[in-house]
Amino acid sequence: MTKNQKIFWLSFNTSFPIGFAFTTLALQDGRFEIPNDLIPVVVFSLIFAIVSFYLVKRYPNQVERLFK
């Protein structure tokens, strides 16, 4: 796996489950509506995804060691 593939998979694996769970919870009533108690979870997950993507771009050698 190349470095770009590792970056893609790390960002995909952190963002896809969060997005899937958020969409499933938001569509429970049949219309897209964000519950008020879900907003901090969404904000935290977005911040986590951005920070993890930045760390992978900034320190690729350490990330490669994690995947070995």
N, C-alpha and C positions, 0 to 999 in steps of 0.2 A: 504494500500500500504506500502510495506517495504521501507527502506531507499535506497536500491540498485535500486528498481524499480523507485523511484522518480529521482534518479541520471540519470538513463537511459532515462527516458522520458524528463527530462530537456535538456540533451545533444542532444537527438534525435530531439526535437522540435526546437532547435536552429540550428542544422546542416542540417536537411533534407530540409527545405524550401530554404535555401541558396544554397545547392547543386542542388536542382531541378531547381531553377531559373538560376543558372550558366550554367547548362547543356543545358537548353532550349535556352538561349542566345547564347551559343557557337555552337549549332547545327543548327542555323537558316539558314545558307547557305548550309547545307547538309554535311559539313565536320567540324570536331572538330578543331576550331581555336579560340584562346583567343584574343578578341579585346584589344588594349592597354589601353583604358579607363576603362576596367573592372578589370584589375589587382589590383589596389588599393582596390577595393570593395572586391575582393576575399581574399586579404591579411588581411584586416580589419575584415572580417567575420571569418576567421580562428583564428585570435588572440582573437576575442570575444568568440568564442566557447571554446577555450582552457582556457581562464580566467574564464568563467562561470563554466566550469567543475571543475576547481581547487577550486573555491569558494564553490561549492556544496560539494566537498570532505572535505574541510577545516572547513566549518561551517554548518554541517548538521542540527543542531537544529533550526537555523534561517530559513533555507529552509523549514523545516517541518512546521513552523509557517505560511509561505507563502501559503502552499498548504491546510491549514485547512480552 
